[in-house]
Amino acid sequence: LLIAPGKVLIGASAALMMWCFGLLVPLTDTAVLRADRNGLLHYGQTRAAGSVFFLATNILGGAFLAQAGVIAAAPAMAIAASFAFVMTFLLPAGAGHRGGAKPVSWREAPKLVSSPVFLIALASAGLIQGAHAVYYAFSFLRWEQLGYSTLVIGCLWATGVIAEIFLLTRARGLARRFGPATMLALGGVAAAVRWIAIGLEPPLPVLFAVQLMHALTFATAY
């Protein structure tokens, strides 16, 4: 992104970056889930730690870009990506090992994608989580139009992430108590309520309360 001379190469660089980042999250989650099943760590608490650093990076990164300007965004992302690359070599050996489980084969894929249960779960989770994409992209712009300061907007975002962290630390017990279908249903109901409420553009105190529903729309469904 720093050296790309034109729009085509900038677009290609951005697409490659997003593709790699898109792979990083599910691969990391898979390894952490396997480590959880092997009794090496707690998935929800590990994921919550990631959310804590996500929140801290947003705050520190926002302060940095406010001082350095948007031109510093690409170098900052390059440094962060390099740090993530180095960290992969420090992960515990075998933490994500499948143990005695049978290796996954591509031949099993047709069975999976032809399963009605899997397709319904995939569509449900995809619609719930996909709705966040528009929200992530445009909430800042709309709230800025409504006259909220960047500090207030940052606090709104932080409220949602803190609620997410709180639920993720208790995810194992909730999943065992309610089961995945009920958890997904809770996420869907909360998403319907949350997006309707935000669409009505409530006053700021109500908006903060609605942001707490991020624990359900994101974390529960996730």
LOTOR-98300 format. One record per atom (N, C-alpha, C): x, y, z; residue in one letter. Coordinates in steps of 0.1 Angstrom, whole numbers, padded with zeros to 4 digits, always signed. Example, Ala and Ser with C-alpha at 12.3 -4.5 7.8 and 13.67 -1.06 7.14 Angstrom:
+0132-0057+0078a+0123-0045+0078a+0132-0033+0078a+0128-0022+0071s+0137-0011+0071s+0129+0000+0079s
END
This chain:
+0008-0012+0000l+0000+0000+0000l+0009+0013+0000l+0021+0012+0006l+0029+0023+0006l+0035+0027-0007l+0039+0016-0015i+0046+0018-0027i+0037+0017-0040i+0025+0013-0038a+0016+0011-0050a+0014+0024-0057a+0018+0025-0070p+0017+0037-0077p+0004+0041-0083p-0006+0032-0083g-0019+0036-0089g-0031+0029-0083g-0043+0032-0087k-0055+0027-0081k-0056+0012-0082k-0051+0006-0094v-0052-0008-0096v-0044-0016-0086v-0031-0012-0084l-0023-0019-0074l-0027-0016-0060l-0032-0004-0057i-0037-0001-0044i-0049-0010-0041i-0058-0012-0050g-0069-0021-0049g-0065-0036-0047g-0055-0040-0055a-0050-0054-0054a-0043-0056-0040a-0035-0046-0036s-0029-0047-0023s-0039-0048-0011s-0049-0039-0012a-0059-0040-0002a-0067-0053-0002a-0070-0058-0014a-0077-0071-0015a-0069-0082-0009a-0056-0082-0012l-0047-0093-0007l-0046-0092+0008l-0045-0080+0014m-0044-0078+0028m-0057-0083+0035m-0069-0079+0030m-0081-0083+0036m-0083-0098+0035m-0078-0104+0024w-0079-0119+0022w-0071-0126+0032w-0059-0121+0034c-0050-0127+0045c-0056-0125+0059c-0061-0113+0061f-0067-0111+0075f-0079-0120+0077f-0087-0121+0066g-0099-0129+0067g-0096-0144+0070g-0084-0149+0065l-0080-0162+0069l-0074-0163+0083l-0068-0153+0087l-0061-0153+0100l-0071-0156+0112l-0082-0149+0111v-0092-0151+0123v-0097-0165+0124v-0103-0171+0114p-0108-0185+0116p-0097-0195+0118p-0085-0193+0113l-0074-0202+0116l-0070-0201+0130l-0069-0189+0135t-0066-0187+0149t-0076-0193+0158t-0089-0190+0155d-0100-0195+0163d-0100-0211+0163d-0097-0217+0152t-0097-0231+0151t-0086-0237+0160t-0074-0231+0160a-0063-0235+0169a-0066-0234+0183a-0073-0222+0187v-0076-0220+0201v-0087-0229+0205v-0097-0232+0197l-0107-0241+0200l-0102-0255+0203l-0092-0260+0195r-0086-0273+0196r-0078-0273+0209r-0071-0262+0212a-0064-0262+0225a-0073-0262+0237a-0085-0256+0236d-0095-0256+0246d-0100-0271+0248d-0103-0278+0237r-0107-0292+0238r-0096-0301+0244r-0084-0297+0242n-0073-0305+0247n-0069-0301+0262n-0078-0292+0267g-0076-0288+0281g-0065-0278+0284g-0060-0271+0274l-0048-0263+0275l-0052-0248+0278l-0064-0244+0275l-0068-0230+0278l-0083-0229+0276l-0088-0217+0279h-0102-0214+0279h-0105-0205+0267h-0113-0211+0257y-0115-0203+0245y-0121-0189+0247y-0132-0189+0255g-0139-0176+0257g-0130-0166+0263g-0122-0170+0273q-0113-0160+0280q-0102-0156+0270q-0097-0165+0262t-0087-0162+0252t-0092-0152+0242t-0104-0155+0237r-0111-0146+0227r-0114-0132+0234r-0117-0132+0247a-0120-0119+0254a-0107-0111+0255a-0096-0118+0257a-0083-0111+0257a-0080-0104+0244a-0084-0111+0233g-0082-0105+0220g-0091-0093+0218g-0103-0093+0224s-0112-0081+0224s-0106-0070+0232s-0100-0073+0243v-0093-0063+0251v-0082-0056+0243v-0074-0063+0236f-0064-0057+0228f-0070-0050+0216f-0081-0055+0211f-0088-0048+0200f-0092-0034+0205f-0098-0034+0217l-0102-0021+0223l-0090-0012+0225l-0080-0017+0231a-0068-0009+0234a-0061-0004+0221a-0061-0012+0210t-0055-0008+0198t-0063+0003+0191t-0077+0002+0192n-0085+0013+0187n-0083+0026+0194n-0081+0026+0207i-0079+0038+0214i-0065+0044+0211i-0055+0035+0212l-0041+0040+0210l-0039+0044+0195l-0045+0035+0187g-0043+0038+0172g-0050+0051+0168g-0062+0053+0174g-0069+0065+0171g-0062+0077+0176g-0056+0077+0187a-0048+0088+0192a-0036+0090+0184a-0029+0079+0179f-0017+0080+0171f-0021+0087+0157f-0032+0082+0151l-0035+0088+0138l-0040+0102+0139l-0046+0105+0151a-0050+0119+0152a-0038+0129+0152a-0027+0124+0157q-0015+0132+0158q-0007+0131+0145q-0006+0119+0139a+0003+0116+0128a-0004+0118+0114a-0018+0117+0114g-0025+0118+0102g-0027+0105+0096g-0037+0104+0086v-0041+0092+0080v-0030+0086+0072v-0020+0094+0068i-0009+0089+0060i-0001+0078+0067i-0002+0079+0081a+0006+0069+0089a-0001+0056+0090a-0013+0054+0085a-0021+0042+0087a-0015+0030+0081a-0010+0031+0069a-0003+0020+0062a+0009+0015+0069a+0018+0024+0073p+0030+0019+0081p+0026+0013+0094p+0016+0018+0101a+0011+0013+0114a+0006-0001+0112a-0002-0003+0101m-0007-0017+0098m+0004-0027+0095m+0014-0022+0088a+0026-0030+0084a+0033-0035+0097a+0035-0025+0106i+0042-0029+0119i+0033-0039+0127i+0020-0036+0127a+0011-0046+0135a+0011-0060+0128a+0011-0060+0115a+0011-0073+0108a+0025-0080+0111a+0036-0073+0111s+0049-0079+0113s+0049-0084+0128s+0043-0077+0137f+0043-0082+0151f+0035-0095+0152f+0023-0095+0145a+0015-0107+0145a+0023-0119+0139a+0030-0117+0129f+0038-0127+0122f+0049-0133+0132f+0056-0124+0139v+0066-0128+0149v+0059-0136+0160v+0048-0132+0164m+0041-0139+0175m+0037-0153+0172m+0035-0156+0159t+0031-0170+0156t+0042-0180+0159t+0055-0175+0159f+0066-0184+0162f+0067-0186+0177f+0060-0179+0185l+0061-0180+0200l+0049-0188+0206l+0040-0192+0197l+0028-0200+0202l+0033-0213+0207l+0026-0219+0217p+0030-0232+0223p+0029-0243+0212p+0039-0251+0211a+0039-0262+0202a+0028-0272+0205a+0020-0275+0195g+0010-0286+0197g-0003-0281+0204g-0004-0268+0206a-0016-0262+0213a-0028-0264+0204a-0027-0264+0191g-0038-0265+0182g-0039-0279+0176g-0032-0289+0182h-0032-0302+0176h-0045-0309+0178h-0049-0317+0168r-0062-0324+0169r-0063-0335+0178r-0051-0339+0184g-0051-0350+0193g-0054-0363+0185g-0063-0372+0190g-0066-0384+0183g-0077-0383+0173g-0081-0371+0170a-0092-0370+0160a-0088-0374+0146a-0097-0378+0138k-0094-0382+0125k-0091-0370+0116k-0081-0370+0108p-0078-0359+0099p-0090-0355+0090p-0091-0342+0088v-0102-0337+0080v-0099-0340+0065v-0108-0344+0057s-0106-0347+0043s-0116-0338+0035s-0111-0333+0023w-0119-0325+0014w-0131-0333+0009w-0130-0347+0010r-0141-0355+0006r-0153-0354+0015r-0151-0349+0027e-0162-0347+0036e-0170-0334+0033e-0164-0325+0025a-0170-0312+0023a-0184-0313+0016a-0186-0322+0006p-0200-0323+0001p-0210-0327+0011p-0207-0336+0020k-0216-0340+0031k-0220-0328+0039k-0210-0320+0042l-0212-0308+0051l-0221-0298+0044l-0218-0294+0032v-0226-0284+0025v-0240-0289+0021v-0242-0302+0021s-0255-0307+0018s-0264-0310+0031s-0258-0306+0042s-0265-0309+0055s-0275-0297+0057s-0288-0299+0058p-0297-0288+0061p-0294-0281+0074p-0290-0288+0084v-0287-0282+0097v-0275-0273+0096v-0265-0277+0089f-0253-0269+0087f-0256-0256+0079f-0264-0258+0069l-0267-0246+0060l-0276-0236+0067l-0285-0241+0076i-0294-0232+0083i-0285-0224+0094i-0276-0232+0101a-0268-0225+0110a-0258-0215+0104a-0253-0219+0092l-0244-0210+0085l-0251-0197+0080l-0264-0199+0075a-0271-0187+0070a-0275-0178+0082a-0279-0185+0093s-0283-0177+0105s-0272-0169+0111s-0260-0176+0113a-0249-0169+0118a-0244-0158+0108a-0244-0162+0096g-0239-0152+0085g-0247-0140+0085g-0260-0141+0086l-0269-0129+0085l-0267-0120+0098l-0266-0127+0109i-0265-0120+0122i-0251-0112+0122i-0241-0119+0118q-0227-0113+0119q-0225-0103+0107q-0231-0107+0095g-0229-0099+0084g-0236-0085+0085g-0246-0084+0094a-0253-0071+0096a-0243-0062+0103a-0233-0067+0110h-0224-0058+0117h-0215-0051+0107h-0213-0056+0095a-0204-0050+0085a-0208-0036+0081a-0221-0035+0078v-0227-0022+0075v-0226-0012+0087v-0228-0018+0098y-0228-0010+0111y-0213-0005+0113y-0203-0014+0112y-0190-0010+0113y-0186+0001+0103y-0191+0000+0091a-0186+0009+0081a-0193+0023+0082a-0205+0024+0086f-0213+0036+0085f-0217+0043+0098f-0216+0035+0110s-0220+0041+0122s-0212+0054+0126s-0199+0053+0124f-0191+0065+0127f-0195+0077+0119f-0197+0075+0106l-0201+0086+0097l-0215+0092+0101l-0224+0083+0104r-0237+0088+0107r-0237+0095+0121r-0231+0089+0131w-0230+0096+0144w-0223+0109+0143w-0213+0110+0134e-0206+0123+0132e-0216+0133+0126e-0224+0129+0117q-0234+0138+0111q-0244+0143+0121q-0247+0134+0131l-0256+0138+0142l-0250+0147+0152l-0237+0150+0151g-0231+0160+0159g-0223+0154+0171g-0222+0140+0172y-0215+0134+0183y-0199+0136+0180y-0192+0139+0191s-0178+0140+0190s-0171+0127+0188s-0158+0127+0183t-0151+0115+0182t-0149+0108+0195t-0148+0115+0206l-0147+0109+0219l-0159+0102+0223l-0171+0108+0220v-0184+0101+0223v-0185+0088+0215v-0182+0089+0202i-0183+0078+0193i-0173+0067+0198i-0161+0071+0202g-0152+0061+0207g-0157+0054+0220g-0164+0061+0228c-0170+0056+0240c-0182+0046+0237c-0189+0050+0226l-0200+0041+0222l-0194+0027+0217l-0183+0028+0209w-0177+0016+0205w-0172+0008+0216w-0165+0015+0226a-0159+0008+0237a-0170+0001+0246a-0182+0007+0247t-0193+0001+0254t-0196-0013+0249t-0197-0013+0235g-0201-0026+0229g-0190-0036+0231g-0177-0033+0230v-0166-0042+0231v-0165-0047+0246v-0167-0038+0255i-0167-0042+0269i-0178-0052+0273i-0190-0050+0267a-0201-0060+0269a-0197-0073+0263a-0191-0073+0251e-0186-0085+0244e-0176-0092+0253e-0167-0085+0258i-0156-0091+0267i-0163-0098+0279i-0172-0091+0285f-0179-0097+0297f-0186-0110+0294f-0192-0111+0282l-0199-0123+0279l-0190-0134+0275l-0179-0131+0267l-0170-0141+0263l-0163-0148+0274l-0160-0141+0285t-0154-0147+0297t-0163-0158+0303t-0176-0157+0300r-0186-0166+0306r-0192-0175+0295r-0185-0176+0283a-0191-0182+0272a-0193-0197+0274a-0183-0204+0280r-0184-0218+0282r-0196-0223+0290r-0198-0216+0301g-0209-0220+0309g-0222-0217+0303g-0223-0206+0295l-0236-0202+0288l-0239-0212+0277l-0228-0216+0270a-0230-0226+0259a-0235-0239+0264a-0229-0243+0275r-0233-0256+0281r-0248-0256+0286r-0252-0244+0292r-0265-0243+0297r-0276-0241+0287r-0273-0233+0277f-0284-0231+0267f-0282-0239+0254f-0270-0243+0250g-0268-0250+0238g-0266-0240+0226g-0260-0245+0215p-0257-0236+0204p-0269-0230+0197p-0280-0238+0196a-0292-0234+0188a-0298-0222+0196a-0300-0223+0209t-0306-0212+0217t-0297-0200+0217t-0283-0202+0218m-0274-0191+0217m-0275-0183+0204m-0276-0191+0193l-0278-0184+0180l-0291-0177+0179l-0302-0183+0185a-0315-0177+0184a-0315-0164+0192a-0308-0164+0204l-0307-0151+0212l-0300-0140+0204l-0289-0144+0197g-0282-0135+0189g-0291-0129+0178g-0299-0137+0172g-0308-0133+0161g-0319-0123+0166g-0325-0127+0177v-0335-0118+0183v-0329-0105+0187v-0318-0105+0194a-0311-0093+0198a-0307-0084+0186a-0303-0091+0175a-0299-0083+0163a-0311-0076+0157a-0323-0083+0157a-0335-0076+0152a-0338-0064+0160a-0338-0065+0173v-0341-0054+0182v-0331-0043+0181v-0318-0047+0181r-0307-0037+0181r-0307-0028+0168r-0309-0035+0157w-0308-0027+0144w-0320-0018+0142w-0332-0023+0147i-0344-0015+0146i-0342-0002+0155i-0337-0005+0167a-0335+0006+0177a-0325+0016+0172a-0314+0012+0166i-0304+0021+0161i-0309+0028+0149i-0318+0022+0141g-0323+0028+0129g-0333+0039+0133g-0339+0039+0145l-0348+0049+0150l-0340+0061+0155l-0326+0060+0156e-0317+0070+0161e-0322+0076+0175e-0321+0067+0185p-0326+0072+0198p-0316+0082+0204p-0320+0088+0215p-0311+0098+0222p-0299+0090+0228p-0289+0098+0231l-0276+0092+0234l-0276+0082+0246l-0283+0085+0257p-0283+0075+0268p-0289+0062+0263p-0299+0062+0255v-0305+0050+0250v-0296+0043+0240v-0288+0051+0233l-0279+0045+0223l-0268+0037+0231l-0263+0043+0242f-0254+0036+0250f-0259+0022+0255f-0272+0022+0259a-0279+0010+0264a-0280+0000+0252a-0283+0005+0241v-0284-0004+0229v-0271-0010+0226v-0260-0002+0228q-0247-0008+0225q-0243-0020+0233q-0249-0021+0245l-0246-0032+0254l-0251-0045+0247l-0261-0044+0238m-0266-0056+0231m-0256-0062+0222m-0244-0055+0220h-0233-0061+0212h-0229-0075+0218h-0231-0076+0231a-0227-0089+0238a-0236-0100+0232a-0248-0097+0228l-0257-0107+0222l-0255-0108+0207l-0256-0097+0200t-0256-0097+0185t-0243-0102+0180t-0232-0099+0187f-0219-0104+0182f-0214-0117+0190f-0212-0115+0203a-0206-0126+0211a-0214-0138+0212a-0227-0137+0215t-0235-0149+0216t-0236-0157+0203t-0238-0150+0192a-0239-0156+0179a-0225-0162+0175a-0215-0154+0179y-0201-0159+0175y-0197-0172+0182y
END
